[in-house]
Amino acid sequence: MGVFVLLNIYISKRLIAKLDISDKLKRYLRIFLLINIVGILCYMLARYYVNTPGWLYFLFSVPIGILFLLFCTAVLYDISRVLLSFAPISPSRRKFFKKSLDFSSLAIASTLSLKAMYEAKFVKIEKVDVDIKNLKESYKIVQLSDLHIGGLIDREFVKDMVTRVNALAPDVVVITGDLIDVDILHAKETVGELANLKSKYGTYFIVGNHEYFQGIEKIIMSVKSLGIRVLENENVYIGEDENGFNLAGVYDLIGYRTKTYMPDLDKALEGKKESPTILLAHQPKFIQEVYEGVDLMLSGHTHGGQLYPFKYLVALQQPYVSGLHKHNENLQIYVNKGTGFWGPPMRLGASAEITEIVIRPLKTTLN
């Protein structure tokens, strides 16, 4: 809350105070900021009261996104205003450009906020082909990640998602962490919809950092009760003998801090077959612990930045933010932007996704 208050003060002093508008309009804008910060406080409280009506939860969650976009606008406005003050132009032209800057800044902030709320309504199907060395036949993997069930991610959302996944006729479904954001007892029916996921070789799940906040042991037991395999520093073989691949999964990196459920790659790869290996690890930066024995890593966690400017802050903490990347000669990584969202129901330049990944044999050319 301290950070949010500081952002509000910056917006008030460096954007609103500098606008060439009447004092009355400035007062209204500051009242809006005050209402917005109260909404953020209510959102934090609503996260602990699961019976908050959906429409009210929506109203409480939007202010975080609005504040962030307003802050980004204020920073750009501040820089532009300073540069304009040094521009070698006449006072009349400077005044004209200043008024244009004032209007466009408010218009852009409002437009981006509305666009971000609109974009969050849609979950895209991202189709990705990945060539894997020594793979004998192709497999279709559907990846889900960062659902953050609770609040606005409700039973209808999950039910619709399951229908869309099943329509893809996957060989395997994987869920790469941050499944839930409330106590599992309050989301059993919603989580239960995942039992309807259909695939040839089943559904597999690894925990993300948010599972540690909501009772990781209870969540793991609940997910297992749905017939979903939880990969806890272990691996399974997918497909027919000699023609399939190893699917491994590890606990999340936050386990190092909590000293419980710590990731162990060596254990996860123990006893795997001499076939290509796909690793499920929630955070992309776990790739720094992967030296050999893995061909493809599937991660989530980043939300692709969720709100575009935030992407650059995420990149300071994670080596990859979204999409497919070649980490080295032997290892590739795909980062899912998240199937749900966290915090505000807003996405800007980072659409939610259900990922259809087709892994296929790498074709070699004979000289």
N, C-alpha and C positions, 0 to 999 in steps of 0.2 A: 504493500500500500504506500510505503514511503516513496518508492520509485514512481508509482503512478501519480502521486501528489506533485513530485518534482517535475514530471512531464507536463502536468497541468499548468504549473507555474510558468514553465518555459513558453508554452503555447500562449498563455495570457499576456506575458510581458514582451515576447518577441514576435508574436503574430497579431493578436487582437489589438494590443496597445499601439501598434504601428500602422494600423489600417486607417485610411482617410475616410472614415465614416462618422456618423454622429455618436455622441456619448451614449445616447439611448440604445442604439444598436449594439455598441460595445458591451453595454450592461446586459443585454439579452444574450449575447454570445457567452459572456462569463457565467450567466445563470445556466446556460446549456452545459458548460464545462462542469459546473457544480453538480447538476443532475446526472451527468455522465459518470462522475467519480462515485456518486452514491449508487448508481447502477452497478459499477464494478464491485463495490463492497457487498451489495446484495447478491451478486453472482457468486462471490466467494462463500457466502453463507448458504446459498441455495445448493451448492455442491454437497453439502452435508445434510440437506433435507430433501430426500429423493421424491417426496410427494409433491414437490413444487410443480404446478401445472406447466405443460409444455410451452404455452404462449408466453407465460411469465418468465420462464427460464430463458426463452429466446430474447426477450426484452432486456434481461439482466446480462446476457452474455455478449450482446452486440457492442456495448460501450468499450470493451477492451480493444476490439479491432478499430473502432472509430478513433480512440485515443492514439493508437499507434500510427494510423494514417495521418491524423492531424499533426502529430509530432514530426513525422517525415516531411509533411507539407510546410510546417513552420521552419524547419531547418533549411529547406530549399528556398523558402521565402526570405529568410534572414540573409542567406548568401547572396541571393539575387538583388535584394534591396541595397546591400552594401556595395556591390559591384555597380549598381545603377547610380549610386551617389558619386562615384568617381568617373562616370562616363562623361566624355567631353561634348556635352550637348547643352542646348539652351535650357533655362529654368522651366519654360513653358512645356517643352518636349519632355523634360524629366518628370514634370508633374503628370503629364499624359501617360507616360510609361508606368509611373508609380500607380496610378489609378487602375491601369490595365492589369498590373501585377496583383493588386489587391483583389480585383474581381476574379481573375483566373485562378488564383490560389484557393479561394473559397469554393469556386466551381469545381476545380479538380478534386479537392478533398471530398466534396459531396458525391461527385460522380464515381470516384474510385470506391467509396464506401458502399454505394448501391450496387456497383458492378461486382464487388467482392461477395456481397450477400447472395447475389444472383448465381455466381459461379459455384458457390458452395452447395447448391441444390443438386448438382449433377455429378455423377460418378462415371468416368469414362472407362471404356475397355481399352487398355493399352496392349498392343500386340508386339511381341518381341521375339526374334529368332536368335538363338545363341548356338554357335558351333562349338562342339565339345570334342576334343581329341580322344580317340580310342573308344568313343561311344558307338555301339553297334547298330542301334535303331533309334528313331525319334520318339520323344515323349512330350505330352502337353502338360505343363504344370500351371495351375492357376494360383497366383499369390495374392493374399489379402494381408493387410497390415494396418496397425494403428486405427482400429475401429473406435476405440474409446467409448465403449457402450456405457450409457448413462446420460441423463439430461436429454439432449435432442437426438441422440443416436438411440432410437427406441426399437421396439419389436417390429414395427412395420418396415423400418429402414433395413433391418437385418433380414427380414423375410423376403423383401424385394431383392436384396443382394444375393441371397441364396438361390433364388429363382434364376437370376442372371448368370450366376456361376454354373449352375447345373445345365443351362442351355449351351454352355461352351463344351460340354462333354469332356471334362479333363481326365487325364490319367491319374493325377495327384493334385490335391489341394493343400497348400501350406499357408499357415497364419504366422506371420513373423513378429508377434509381440504387441504389447499395449492393447490388449483386447478389451479391457474393462476399466472404468474410472470410478466405480462405486463399489460398495460392499456387494459381494456376489449374491448374498441372500436377497438383495433388492433387485437383482437383475437376472434371476434364474430363468424366468420365462423367455426373456430376450436372448440370453446366451443359449438357451435350449433350442432355438431355431437352427443353430449350427449343426445339430444332429441330422438335419435334412440335407446337408451337403452330400452330393453324390459324385463319386469318382471311381475309377477302376481299382486303384490301389489304396484308397482311403485318404483321410485328412490328418495332417500333422501340425503340431503347434509348438512354438517356443515362447517363453516368457519375455516380456520387455521390461523396461524400468518401472512402468506404472503398476505392474503386478505386485511389485515389492511394497507399494504403498497401500494396497488394498487386501493384504493377507494372501501372500503367494501360495501358501500350502493349501488353503481352502480353494483357491482358483484352480490350481493344478488338479485337485481331486474332482472338482466339479466338471472340468473339461474332460477328464478321463471318463467320467460317468456317462458322457454323451457318445462314447465310442470313438473319440478322437485321441490319437496317439500323441502324447507329450514327449518330446525329445529332450531328455535331461542329461546333457553331456553324453550322448550316445548316438548310435547310428542304426539304420535299418537298410535292408536291400530292397530296392524297387525293381520289379520286372522279372523276366525269366532268367534263370542261371546263365551266366556268361553274356547275356544281352542287355542287362539292366545297369543300374547305377546305385551308388551308396548315397543315402540321404542322412546327413548328420545334423545335430542341433546342439547348441550350447546355451547355458544360462546367460543372463545379461551382465554387462560390465559393472553395473551398479552393485552387483554382488560382492565385488572387492571392497566396497565401502561399508556394506551392511555386515560383511563377514559371514554371510549365509548364502546358500545357493550360488556359489561362485563358478564362473565359467572355467572349463578345463578342456582345452582342445585335444590334448593328447588322449584323454579318456574318451572323448567323443569319437575319435577316429580309431580307437582300439578295436582290433578284430575285423576291420572292414575288409571287403573283398578287393581283389585286383581289378577294379573297375573304376570308371570316373566317379568323382565324389562332389556332391553339392552340399554346401554348408549353410544352415540357417543360423544367422546371428543378428540380433535386433539392431544393434548400432553399427553403422558402416566402419567406424574406427576400430572395430575388433579385427579388421583386416590386417592391422599392424602386428597381430599375434599369429598370423597365418604365414608360415614359411614354405610348407610343402604339403602334398597330399590332398589338396583341394583344387578343383577345376573352376567352380563357380560358387560365389557367395551371394545369398539373397538376404537383403536387409530392409529396414524401414526407418522408423524413428524421426527422420528429419522433416517429414511432411512436405518435402520439397521447398521448405521455407514458409509454406502456407500463405503468407502475405508477402508479396514480391520483395520489398526492400529487406525483409527479415532474412531472406535467402543468403545474403552476404555475411550476416552474423553467424548463421548456422555453419557456413563454410569455414569460419575460423575455428570451429570445434570438431567438424567432421570432414574427412578427406574427400567424401563424395556426397552430394546433396540429392541427386535424383538421376535416374536413367542407368544405361549400361556403360560400363567402363572396363578397359583392359588395364588391370593393375600391374601385371608383369607378363612375361612370356607364357606362363602356365596358369595364371589366375585371372578370372574376370569377376566383376561384381555388378549386381543390379540392385538399385535402391528404389523401392516403391514409395511414392509420394503420400501414401496413406489412403485408406478407403473411407475413413471418417474424417473427423477434425477434432482438434483440442481447443478449448476456450471459445472464442467467438465463432459463430457459424458463417465464417468468411474465408474465402480463398481468392487470391489474386496472383495470376501467373503461375499457379501450381495446382492444377486440377486434381481432385480426388480420383483414385484409380483402382480398378480391378485389373490385375496384370495377367495376360495370357502369354506364358513363356513356352515357346517350343524349343526344346533342346534337340539338336540334331547332329549326326556324325559329321566331323570335320572332313571335308573333301580334300584329298592331297593330289597334287599334280605331279605326274611322273615326267622327268626330263628325258 
